[in-house]
C-alpha cells in the first residue's frame, strides 16, 4: 500500500449481487464466505428457519452442547426439522441468516438481486468467483445524499496509531485519516509531560515486552505496544532536554533547560506548540470540509477556511501587539474580521436563516471565538504536568540523598524511598500524561478535524462448513 492511500479510507463501490433465483443460495454462501460485501437488509417477518431456531432453543435445555452462540453455513440445504430437534443449532442459525438475507433480495422474474457496498479492490475477485456459480457483481452509481461506509486498511505508522482515531469516532468516508500525525502529536505531548530518561526507558522496556506477546494477560493489548514504545522514546528525548533521569540525579546532561528553573519559558513553549498543533488541525479540517461539501463548505465552515482565517488573524494581532507592529495588528484584524463574517454566514445558513438563525449563529460564533482562546491556553497543561513530574522526582531524589550518607540502616531506607517514590511517580504521572495527551487530541484537535461521524464498513461474513464436515462434528 502506497503511503498516500493510508491518508484516506479504502475506495468503496455500490454494488448489486445478482443471481438466478434457483442459484441464489449458492451465490449467497460464496458471498458470506468471502466477507467483502455489506448487504443492505430489509426487515421482514421470520421465515421457517428462524422460527425453527426459536423453537429449537426453547426445546433444548443444554444449548451449550450445541454451540448455539456460533453461526455457520451448510453449503447444502439442511433438514430444518432434524436440526430443530437434534441440532447443531449453529447450522440452524446459519440457515436463518441465509433466509434473512435472501428475503431482502429484490426479485424480477427468475432473477434476484441484493444491494450493498464492497471495497473496489475486492469487486473483481468476487465477480470472478460468483461467475462460476451463475452470479455476478454489478457496479451501481452512488445514491444521492448517501455516504458509503468507511473501511480503513492502514499499515505502518498509520495502522499503528489507528486505534487513537477509532476510539474517538469512525472517520467519514470522504475525510482524511490523520492517524499518523495524531500518533506523532500524542507521543510528543506525552513526552513533554513525562520527560525523564529513566522513566522513559522503563516505558520502552514495557512496550517491547508487551509487543513480544509473552504477557498472556495483556495479549489483547499487544497492538498498543507502539503507543507505549513511542511515548517512552519521546520521554527519553525530553528527559535529555530537561536533564532528568529518575529526577535531577546528574546522570544525564541538560541539553535545553531544567523545568523547575525556567517554568515561564516551558509554559511559553507549550502554548506555542499547542498553537502550532491547532493550526495543523485547522488545515486538516479545511481539507475535510472541502472533500465533504466542496469549496463553499470549506470556505464558510468555522472548522474550515473561516475558522482558519479567524485563528490566524487573532494570532497575527497577538504577535503585532507583542512586537509593537501596527501593520501586523491591522492585517491580523482584517483577516480575523473576514473569518468572523464568513463563519457567521456559514452558521446562519446551517441554522436555516430567519431571525432565530441570526441568534443561533451569533451564539455559535461567540463560542468559536472563546474556544480558540481556551483551547490554545489549554496546552499550558503540557508545561504544568511537566513541572509536576519534575517536582515529584526532585522530592524523591532529595529525600534519597538526605538519607544516603547517615548510616547503613538509613542508606537501606534511602533505597526503599528511591524505588517506591519513583514507582509512585511513574504510575501517577504516566497515567496523568496519557489521559491529558488524549484529552488534548480529542477536544482541542479532533473536534476541528471531524464534524460528523462516518459509519463503519460491516461486511456480511459467516464461516462455511467444508463438504466433508458433518453437522454432528460441531457438537
MILO-113060 format. One record per residue (C-alpha): residue number from 0; chain; x, y, z. Coordinates in nm, 3 decimals. Last residue first. Layout:
BEGIN
k | c | c1 | c2 | c3
NUM | A | X | Y | Z;
...
! end
This chain:
BEGIN
k | c | c1 | c2 | c3
474 | A | -2.116 | -3.066 | 1.890;
473 | A | -1.978 | -2.932 | 1.566;
472 | A | -1.889 | -3.280 | 1.446;
471 | A | -2.261 | -3.363 | 1.431;
470 | A | -2.303 | -3.130 | 1.130;
469 | A | -2.069 | -3.346 | 0.919;
468 | A | -1.765 | -3.184 | 0.768;
467 | A | -1.661 | -3.341 | 0.438;
466 | A | -1.827 | -3.070 | 0.226;
465 | A | -1.650 | -2.797 | 0.427;
464 | A | -1.873 | -2.593 | 0.652;
463 | A | -1.893 | -2.223 | 0.573;
462 | A | -1.787 | -1.945 | 0.811;
461 | A | -2.003 | -1.631 | 0.807;
460 | A | -1.927 | -1.282 | 0.678;
459 | A | -2.158 | -0.997 | 0.590;
458 | A | -1.933 | -0.694 | 0.573;
457 | A | -1.953 | -0.418 | 0.833;
456 | A | -1.798 | -0.097 | 0.698;
455 | A | -1.812 | 0.157 | 0.982;
454 | A | -2.041 | 0.453 | 0.956;
453 | A | -1.898 | 0.805 | 0.948;
452 | A | -1.907 | 1.054 | 1.231;
451 | A | -1.958 | 1.424 | 1.177;
450 | A | -1.754 | 1.741 | 1.241;
449 | A | -1.405 | 1.592 | 1.230;
448 | A | -1.077 | 1.786 | 1.206;
447 | A | -1.188 | 2.064 | 1.439;
446 | A | -1.310 | 1.847 | 1.729;
445 | A | -1.011 | 1.622 | 1.658;
444 | A | -0.764 | 1.889 | 1.773;
443 | A | -0.869 | 2.057 | 2.100;
442 | A | -1.115 | 1.810 | 2.249;
441 | A | -0.983 | 1.478 | 2.121;
440 | A | -0.608 | 1.525 | 2.094;
439 | A | -0.585 | 1.742 | 2.407;
438 | A | -0.779 | 1.482 | 2.604;
437 | A | -0.554 | 1.204 | 2.474;
436 | A | -0.244 | 1.390 | 2.592;
435 | A | -0.412 | 1.453 | 2.927;
434 | A | -0.502 | 1.087 | 2.979;
433 | A | -0.155 | 0.956 | 2.897;
432 | A | 0.021 | 1.228 | 3.098;
431 | A | -0.197 | 1.161 | 3.403;
430 | A | -0.148 | 0.784 | 3.388;
429 | A | 0.228 | 0.816 | 3.347;
428 | A | 0.238 | 1.079 | 3.621;
427 | A | 0.072 | 0.851 | 3.875;
426 | A | 0.247 | 0.528 | 3.785;
425 | A | 0.597 | 0.673 | 3.736;
424 | A | 0.567 | 0.895 | 4.042;
423 | A | 0.454 | 0.602 | 4.257;
422 | A | 0.730 | 0.376 | 4.126;
421 | A | 0.986 | 0.656 | 4.160;
420 | A | 0.894 | 0.708 | 4.525;
419 | A | 0.891 | 0.335 | 4.597;
418 | A | 1.235 | 0.277 | 4.446;
417 | A | 1.403 | 0.591 | 4.584;
416 | A | 1.241 | 0.567 | 4.927;
415 | A | 1.336 | 0.200 | 4.954;
414 | A | 1.696 | 0.277 | 4.854;
413 | A | 1.708 | 0.560 | 5.107;
412 | A | 1.578 | 0.323 | 5.376;
411 | A | 1.874 | 0.097 | 5.302;
410 | A | 2.101 | 0.401 | 5.339;
409 | A | 1.920 | 0.486 | 5.662;
408 | A | 2.014 | 0.147 | 5.802;
407 | A | 2.375 | 0.186 | 5.686;
406 | A | 2.402 | 0.532 | 5.837;
405 | A | 2.361 | 0.900 | 5.750;
404 | A | 2.510 | 0.916 | 5.400;
403 | A | 2.205 | 0.808 | 5.196;
402 | A | 1.921 | 0.964 | 5.391;
401 | A | 1.940 | 1.319 | 5.255;
400 | A | 2.016 | 1.192 | 4.902;
399 | A | 1.702 | 0.978 | 4.896;
398 | A | 1.481 | 1.258 | 5.026;
397 | A | 1.627 | 1.495 | 4.767;
396 | A | 1.570 | 1.239 | 4.492;
395 | A | 1.207 | 1.175 | 4.586;
394 | A | 1.130 | 1.546 | 4.610;
393 | A | 1.307 | 1.613 | 4.278;
392 | A | 1.106 | 1.339 | 4.104;
391 | A | 0.785 | 1.492 | 4.234;
390 | A | 0.888 | 1.838 | 4.116;
389 | A | 0.992 | 1.716 | 3.769;
388 | A | 0.659 | 1.540 | 3.719;
387 | A | 0.467 | 1.845 | 3.838;
386 | A | 0.667 | 2.072 | 3.608;
385 | A | 0.590 | 1.850 | 3.310;
384 | A | 0.229 | 1.847 | 3.424;
383 | A | 0.213 | 2.225 | 3.410;
382 | A | 0.417 | 2.255 | 3.090;
381 | A | 0.193 | 2.032 | 2.881;
380 | A | -0.102 | 2.173 | 3.077;
379 | A | -0.034 | 2.505 | 2.904;
378 | A | -0.196 | 2.339 | 2.602;
377 | A | -0.531 | 2.453 | 2.738;
376 | A | -0.431 | 2.813 | 2.665;
375 | A | -0.480 | 2.747 | 2.295;
374 | A | -0.810 | 2.568 | 2.351;
373 | A | -0.938 | 2.845 | 2.575;
372 | A | -0.857 | 3.120 | 2.327;
371 | A | -0.990 | 2.947 | 2.018;
370 | A | -1.286 | 2.819 | 2.217;
369 | A | -1.393 | 3.172 | 2.302;
368 | A | -1.403 | 3.267 | 1.934;
367 | A | -1.599 | 2.953 | 1.842;
366 | A | -1.845 | 3.013 | 2.127;
365 | A | -1.908 | 3.366 | 2.002;
364 | A | -1.972 | 3.220 | 1.656;
363 | A | -2.216 | 2.967 | 1.800;
362 | A | -2.407 | 3.238 | 1.986;
361 | A | -2.419 | 3.467 | 1.683;
360 | A | -2.529 | 3.186 | 1.451;
359 | A | -2.810 | 3.091 | 1.688;
358 | A | -2.930 | 3.449 | 1.720;
357 | A | -2.919 | 3.514 | 1.346;
356 | A | -3.091 | 3.180 | 1.277;
355 | A | -3.372 | 3.280 | 1.514;
354 | A | -3.435 | 3.579 | 1.290;
353 | A | -3.460 | 3.384 | 0.966;
352 | A | -3.192 | 3.155 | 0.819;
351 | A | -3.191 | 2.775 | 0.840;
350 | A | -2.940 | 2.738 | 1.123;
349 | A | -2.684 | 2.590 | 0.880;
348 | A | -2.711 | 2.902 | 0.662;
347 | A | -2.656 | 3.129 | 0.962;
346 | A | -2.358 | 2.920 | 1.071;
345 | A | -2.195 | 2.959 | 0.730;
344 | A | -2.271 | 3.330 | 0.707;
343 | A | -2.136 | 3.383 | 1.059;
342 | A | -1.816 | 3.195 | 0.977;
341 | A | -1.760 | 3.406 | 0.666;
340 | A | -1.809 | 3.728 | 0.862;
339 | A | -1.590 | 3.617 | 1.153;
338 | A | -1.313 | 3.498 | 0.921;
337 | A | -1.315 | 3.831 | 0.739;
336 | A | -1.300 | 4.008 | 1.076;
335 | A | -0.998 | 3.798 | 1.177;
334 | A | -0.818 | 3.869 | 0.849;
333 | A | -0.879 | 4.243 | 0.881;
332 | A | -0.762 | 4.238 | 1.243;
331 | A | -0.448 | 4.045 | 1.154;
330 | A | -0.365 | 4.293 | 0.881;
329 | A | -0.417 | 4.587 | 1.119;
328 | A | -0.219 | 4.433 | 1.407;
327 | A | 0.061 | 4.327 | 1.174;
326 | A | 0.086 | 4.681 | 1.034;
325 | A | 0.092 | 4.828 | 1.385;
324 | A | 0.393 | 4.623 | 1.490;
323 | A | 0.455 | 4.662 | 1.864;
322 | A | 0.622 | 4.319 | 1.892;
321 | A | 0.368 | 4.181 | 2.142;
320 | A | 0.074 | 4.364 | 1.985;
319 | A | 0.174 | 4.252 | 1.636;
318 | A | 0.211 | 3.893 | 1.753;
317 | A | -0.131 | 3.900 | 1.917;
316 | A | -0.290 | 4.053 | 1.608;
315 | A | -0.118 | 3.789 | 1.392;
314 | A | -0.256 | 3.511 | 1.613;
313 | A | -0.604 | 3.663 | 1.606;
312 | A | -0.591 | 3.674 | 1.226;
311 | A | -0.464 | 3.317 | 1.202;
310 | A | -0.749 | 3.187 | 1.416;
309 | A | -1.015 | 3.390 | 1.238;
308 | A | -0.878 | 3.294 | 0.897;
307 | A | -0.863 | 2.926 | 0.994;
306 | A | -1.216 | 2.942 | 1.131;
305 | A | -1.348 | 3.081 | 0.803;
304 | A | -1.123 | 2.849 | 0.600;
303 | A | -1.261 | 2.534 | 0.763;
302 | A | -1.362 | 2.439 | 1.117;
301 | A | -1.580 | 2.751 | 1.135;
300 | A | -1.719 | 2.639 | 0.799;
299 | A | -1.781 | 2.907 | 0.533;
298 | A | -1.495 | 2.850 | 0.287;
297 | A | -1.472 | 2.469 | 0.311;
296 | A | -1.849 | 2.440 | 0.274;
295 | A | -1.846 | 2.661 | -0.034;
294 | A | -1.545 | 2.487 | -0.189;
293 | A | -1.691 | 2.137 | -0.186;
292 | A | -1.909 | 1.956 | 0.064;
291 | A | -1.725 | 1.665 | 0.224;
290 | A | -1.390 | 1.685 | 0.047;
289 | A | -1.370 | 2.061 | 0.103;
288 | A | -1.478 | 2.024 | 0.468;
287 | A | -1.211 | 1.758 | 0.513;
286 | A | -0.936 | 1.976 | 0.366;
285 | A | -1.041 | 2.268 | 0.586;
284 | A | -1.037 | 2.046 | 0.895;
283 | A | -0.689 | 1.920 | 0.806;
282 | A | -0.563 | 2.278 | 0.782;
281 | A | -0.746 | 2.378 | 1.100;
280 | A | -0.592 | 2.081 | 1.283;
279 | A | -0.246 | 2.188 | 1.165;
278 | A | -0.303 | 2.536 | 1.306;
277 | A | -0.421 | 2.386 | 1.635;
276 | A | -0.098 | 2.184 | 1.653;
275 | A | 0.106 | 2.500 | 1.602;
274 | A | -0.087 | 2.688 | 1.871;
273 | A | -0.030 | 2.395 | 2.107;
272 | A | 0.343 | 2.410 | 2.045;
271 | A | 0.338 | 2.784 | 2.117;
270 | A | 0.142 | 2.721 | 2.437;
269 | A | 0.395 | 2.459 | 2.550;
268 | A | 0.691 | 2.680 | 2.454;
267 | A | 0.552 | 2.969 | 2.660;
266 | A | 0.497 | 2.744 | 2.962;
265 | A | 0.849 | 2.600 | 2.939;
264 | A | 0.991 | 2.950 | 2.927;
263 | A | 0.787 | 3.054 | 3.229;
262 | A | 0.888 | 2.743 | 3.427;
261 | A | 1.264 | 2.802 | 3.385;
260 | A | 1.443 | 2.658 | 3.690;
259 | A | 1.177 | 2.396 | 3.767;
258 | A | 1.176 | 2.273 | 3.406;
257 | A | 1.555 | 2.238 | 3.377;
256 | A | 1.659 | 2.369 | 3.040;
255 | A | 1.795 | 2.262 | 2.700;
254 | A | 2.057 | 1.987 | 2.676;
253 | A | 2.078 | 1.919 | 3.049;
252 | A | 2.338 | 1.644 | 3.091;
251 | A | 2.249 | 1.292 | 3.206;
250 | A | 2.318 | 1.108 | 3.532;
249 | A | 2.303 | 1.432 | 3.729;
248 | A | 2.036 | 1.291 | 3.959;
247 | A | 1.779 | 1.562 | 3.891;
246 | A | 1.494 | 1.307 | 3.884;
245 | A | 1.493 | 0.944 | 3.779;
244 | A | 1.699 | 1.069 | 3.484;
243 | A | 1.624 | 1.438 | 3.417;
242 | A | 1.848 | 1.681 | 3.229;
241 | A | 1.545 | 1.855 | 3.080;
240 | A | 1.643 | 1.811 | 2.713;
239 | A | 1.769 | 1.460 | 2.789;
238 | A | 1.442 | 1.380 | 2.964;
237 | A | 1.259 | 1.524 | 2.665;
236 | A | 1.421 | 1.263 | 2.441;
235 | A | 1.371 | 0.982 | 2.693;
234 | A | 1.004 | 1.075 | 2.729;
233 | A | 0.963 | 1.070 | 2.349;
232 | A | 1.120 | 0.724 | 2.337;
231 | A | 0.882 | 0.604 | 2.609;
230 | A | 0.574 | 0.750 | 2.441;
229 | A | 0.670 | 0.579 | 2.115;
228 | A | 0.728 | 0.246 | 2.291;
227 | A | 0.397 | 0.266 | 2.479;
226 | A | 0.199 | 0.379 | 2.174;
225 | A | 0.362 | 0.112 | 1.956;
224 | A | 0.272 | -0.151 | 2.218;
223 | A | -0.099 | -0.076 | 2.171;
222 | A | -0.147 | -0.369 | 1.931;
221 | A | -0.041 | -0.603 | 2.210;
220 | A | -0.336 | -0.501 | 2.424;
219 | A | -0.528 | -0.825 | 2.376;
218 | A | -0.221 | -1.023 | 2.487;
217 | A | -0.211 | -0.842 | 2.820;
216 | A | -0.274 | -1.146 | 3.040;
215 | A | -0.065 | -1.355 | 2.804;
214 | A | 0.244 | -1.148 | 2.882;
213 | A | 0.497 | -1.304 | 2.646;
212 | A | 0.342 | -1.129 | 2.347;
211 | A | 0.671 | -0.973 | 2.237;
210 | A | 0.498 | -0.637 | 2.182;
209 | A | 0.410 | -0.609 | 2.551;
208 | A | 0.770 | -0.677 | 2.647;
207 | A | 0.888 | -0.416 | 2.397;
206 | A | 0.639 | -0.165 | 2.537;
205 | A | 0.749 | -0.234 | 2.895;
204 | A | 1.114 | -0.182 | 2.801;
203 | A | 1.024 | 0.143 | 2.622;
202 | A | 0.823 | 0.259 | 2.924;
201 | A | 1.111 | 0.178 | 3.159;
200 | A | 1.346 | 0.377 | 2.934;
199 | A | 1.106 | 0.673 | 2.952;
198 | A | 1.109 | 0.658 | 3.332;
197 | A | 1.487 | 0.666 | 3.338;
196 | A | 1.530 | 0.934 | 3.071;
195 | A | 1.266 | 1.163 | 3.221;
194 | A | 1.024 | 1.393 | 3.038;
193 | A | 0.671 | 1.287 | 3.127;
192 | A | 0.473 | 1.599 | 3.035;
191 | A | 0.680 | 1.681 | 2.726;
190 | A | 0.699 | 1.311 | 2.641;
189 | A | 0.320 | 1.274 | 2.641;
188 | A | 0.280 | 1.574 | 2.412;
187 | A | 0.535 | 1.429 | 2.170;
186 | A | 0.376 | 1.083 | 2.185;
185 | A | 0.030 | 1.221 | 2.108;
184 | A | 0.140 | 1.455 | 1.830;
183 | A | 0.311 | 1.166 | 1.650;
182 | A | 0.003 | 0.947 | 1.690;
181 | A | -0.224 | 1.221 | 1.560;
180 | A | 0.001 | 1.276 | 1.258;
179 | A | -0.004 | 0.902 | 1.175;
178 | A | -0.377 | 0.866 | 1.240;
177 | A | -0.490 | 1.174 | 1.043;
176 | A | -0.727 | 0.989 | 0.803;
175 | A | -0.859 | 1.248 | 0.560;
174 | A | -1.236 | 1.259 | 0.534;
173 | A | -1.450 | 1.140 | 0.243;
172 | A | -1.574 | 0.819 | 0.405;
171 | A | -1.621 | 0.988 | 0.740;
170 | A | -1.398 | 0.880 | 1.026;
169 | A | -1.539 | 0.635 | 1.278;
168 | A | -1.503 | 0.818 | 1.605;
167 | A | -1.279 | 0.894 | 1.902;
166 | A | -1.162 | 0.542 | 1.982;
165 | A | -1.108 | 0.482 | 1.609;
164 | A | -0.872 | 0.780 | 1.591;
163 | A | -0.632 | 0.659 | 1.863;
162 | A | -0.681 | 0.299 | 1.749;
161 | A | -0.527 | 0.398 | 1.411;
160 | A | -0.186 | 0.470 | 1.564;
159 | A | -0.016 | 0.151 | 1.448;
158 | A | -0.207 | 0.142 | 1.119;
157 | A | -0.096 | 0.490 | 1.021;
156 | A | 0.260 | 0.429 | 1.137;
155 | A | 0.293 | 0.124 | 0.914;
154 | A | -0.025 | -0.020 | 0.769;
153 | A | -0.376 | 0.104 | 0.712;
152 | A | -0.692 | -0.058 | 0.584;
151 | A | -0.967 | 0.180 | 0.693;
150 | A | -1.314 | 0.085 | 0.572;
149 | A | -1.581 | 0.353 | 0.594;
148 | A | -1.938 | 0.305 | 0.479;
147 | A | -2.055 | 0.498 | 0.174;
146 | A | -2.235 | 0.830 | 0.231;
145 | A | -2.589 | 0.860 | 0.095;
144 | A | -2.706 | 1.201 | -0.028;
143 | A | -2.756 | 1.093 | -0.388;
142 | A | -2.718 | 0.720 | -0.445;
141 | A | -2.374 | 0.621 | -0.572;
140 | A | -2.397 | 0.462 | -0.917;
139 | A | -2.410 | 0.081 | -0.931;
138 | A | -2.142 | -0.179 | -1.001;
137 | A | -2.281 | -0.527 | -1.089;
136 | A | -2.143 | -0.833 | -0.911;
135 | A | -2.241 | -1.154 | -1.088;
134 | A | -2.399 | -1.494 | -1.033;
133 | A | -2.401 | -1.823 | -1.224;
132 | A | -2.182 | -2.009 | -0.977;
131 | A | -1.860 | -1.973 | -1.181;
130 | A | -1.945 | -1.605 | -1.227;
129 | A | -1.962 | -1.567 | -0.848;
128 | A | -1.589 | -1.620 | -0.801;
127 | A | -1.490 | -1.392 | -1.090;
126 | A | -1.719 | -1.121 | -0.956;
125 | A | -1.567 | -1.156 | -0.609;
124 | A | -1.215 | -1.109 | -0.744;
123 | A | -1.313 | -0.803 | -0.946;
122 | A | -1.511 | -0.639 | -0.664;
121 | A | -1.245 | -0.678 | -0.394;
120 | A | -1.024 | -0.376 | -0.473;
119 | A | -1.329 | -0.152 | -0.505;
118 | A | -1.425 | -0.229 | -0.146;
117 | A | -1.786 | -0.352 | -0.128;
116 | A | -2.123 | -0.194 | -0.058;
115 | A | -2.474 | -0.335 | -0.080;
114 | A | -2.773 | -0.422 | -0.297;
113 | A | -2.915 | -0.772 | -0.334;
112 | A | -3.054 | -0.907 | -0.662;
111 | A | -3.279 | -1.194 | -0.767;
110 | A | -3.354 | -1.307 | -1.125;
109 | A | -3.626 | -1.551 | -1.239;
108 | A | -3.887 | -1.281 | -1.293;
107 | A | -3.790 | -0.973 | -1.103;
106 | A | -3.682 | -1.028 | -0.747;
105 | A | -3.539 | -0.783 | -0.496;
104 | A | -3.345 | -0.960 | -0.225;
103 | A | -3.405 | -0.886 | 0.144;
102 | A | -3.566 | -1.227 | 0.198;
101 | A | -3.239 | -1.389 | 0.088;
100 | A | -3.056 | -1.207 | 0.365;
99 | A | -3.297 | -1.331 | 0.632;
98 | A | -3.304 | -1.688 | 0.497;
97 | A | -2.926 | -1.702 | 0.484;
96 | A | -2.914 | -1.586 | 0.845;
95 | A | -3.179 | -1.841 | 0.949;
94 | A | -2.975 | -2.114 | 0.780;
93 | A | -2.672 | -2.002 | 0.975;
92 | A | -2.871 | -2.022 | 1.298;
91 | A | -2.976 | -2.377 | 1.201;
90 | A | -2.611 | -2.463 | 1.149;
89 | A | -2.529 | -2.313 | 1.490;
88 | A | -2.815 | -2.509 | 1.644;
87 | A | -2.649 | -2.845 | 1.589;
86 | A | -2.903 | -2.975 | 1.642;
85 | A | -3.125 | -3.273 | 1.719;
84 | A | -3.482 | -3.141 | 1.725;
83 | A | -3.455 | -2.822 | 1.524;
82 | A | -3.172 | -2.951 | 1.305;
81 | A | -3.382 | -3.252 | 1.204;
80 | A | -3.684 | -3.036 | 1.126;
79 | A | -3.472 | -2.793 | 0.925;
78 | A | -3.319 | -3.063 | 0.703;
77 | A | -3.015 | -2.893 | 0.553;
76 | A | -2.982 | -2.703 | 0.224;
75 | A | -2.625 | -2.765 | 0.101;
74 | A | -2.335 | -2.529 | 0.167;
73 | A | -2.403 | -2.554 | 0.544;
72 | A | -2.349 | -2.214 | 0.697;
71 | A | -2.210 | -2.139 | 1.041;
70 | A | -2.329 | -1.926 | 1.333;
69 | A | -2.179 | -1.980 | 1.675;
68 | A | -2.353 | -1.889 | 2.002;
67 | A | -2.560 | -2.209 | 1.986;
66 | A | -2.253 | -2.426 | 2.041;
65 | A | -2.462 | -2.742 | 2.053;
64 | A | -2.365 | -2.856 | 2.398;
63 | A | -2.421 | -2.502 | 2.523;
62 | A | -2.788 | -2.550 | 2.435;
61 | A | -2.843 | -2.790 | 2.724;
60 | A | -3.216 | -2.738 | 2.774;
59 | A | -3.309 | -2.791 | 2.411;
58 | A | -3.676 | -2.710 | 2.346;
57 | A | -3.658 | -2.332 | 2.376;
56 | A | -3.353 | -2.304 | 2.153;
55 | A | -3.506 | -2.539 | 1.899;
54 | A | -3.832 | -2.346 | 1.887;
53 | A | -3.650 | -2.020 | 1.817;
52 | A | -3.430 | -2.185 | 1.555;
51 | A | -3.733 | -2.342 | 1.386;
50 | A | -3.893 | -1.998 | 1.365;
49 | A | -3.580 | -1.852 | 1.207;
48 | A | -3.556 | -2.140 | 0.960;
47 | A | -3.924 | -2.118 | 0.860;
46 | A | -3.916 | -1.742 | 0.790;
45 | A | -3.919 | -1.452 | 1.032;
44 | A | -4.109 | -1.145 | 0.910;
43 | A | -3.918 | -0.882 | 0.714;
42 | A | -3.669 | -0.610 | 0.790;
41 | A | -3.490 | -0.519 | 0.467;
40 | A | -3.117 | -0.576 | 0.458;
39 | A | -2.845 | -0.377 | 0.290;
38 | A | -2.553 | -0.611 | 0.236;
37 | A | -2.201 | -0.513 | 0.336;
36 | A | -1.992 | -0.715 | 0.093;
35 | A | -1.635 | -0.843 | 0.142;
34 | A | -1.686 | -1.149 | 0.362;
33 | A | -1.578 | -1.409 | 0.105;
32 | A | -1.758 | -1.689 | 0.293;
31 | A | -2.083 | -1.495 | 0.309;
30 | A | -2.063 | -1.405 | -0.061;
29 | A | -1.997 | -1.769 | -0.154;
28 | A | -2.294 | -1.888 | 0.054;
27 | A | -2.505 | -1.612 | -0.102;
26 | A | -2.420 | -1.736 | -0.453;
25 | A | -2.509 | -2.093 | -0.362;
24 | A | -2.843 | -1.980 | -0.216;
23 | A | -2.926 | -1.756 | -0.511;
22 | A | -2.893 | -2.037 | -0.763;
21 | A | -3.265 | -2.102 | -0.822;
20 | A | -3.336 | -1.728 | -0.813;
19 | A | -3.083 | -1.657 | -1.085;
18 | A | -2.811 | -1.434 | -0.942;
17 | A | -2.724 | -1.066 | -0.896;
16 | A | -2.514 | -0.910 | -0.620;
15 | A | -2.566 | -0.536 | -0.669;
14 | A | -2.282 | -0.298 | -0.597;
13 | A | -2.203 | 0.049 | -0.464;
12 | A | -1.827 | 0.059 | -0.469;
11 | A | -1.593 | 0.172 | -0.192;
10 | A | -1.248 | 0.333 | -0.202;
9 | A | -1.049 | 0.248 | 0.110;
8 | A | -1.038 | 0.521 | 0.373;
7 | A | -0.797 | 0.815 | 0.338;
6 | A | -0.440 | 0.906 | 0.431;
5 | A | -0.315 | 0.547 | 0.401;
4 | A | -0.350 | 0.566 | 0.022;
3 | A | -0.088 | 0.843 | 0.011;
2 | A | 0.160 | 0.597 | 0.171;
1 | A | 0.144 | 0.336 | -0.105;
0 | A | 0.000 | 0.000 | 0.000;
! end
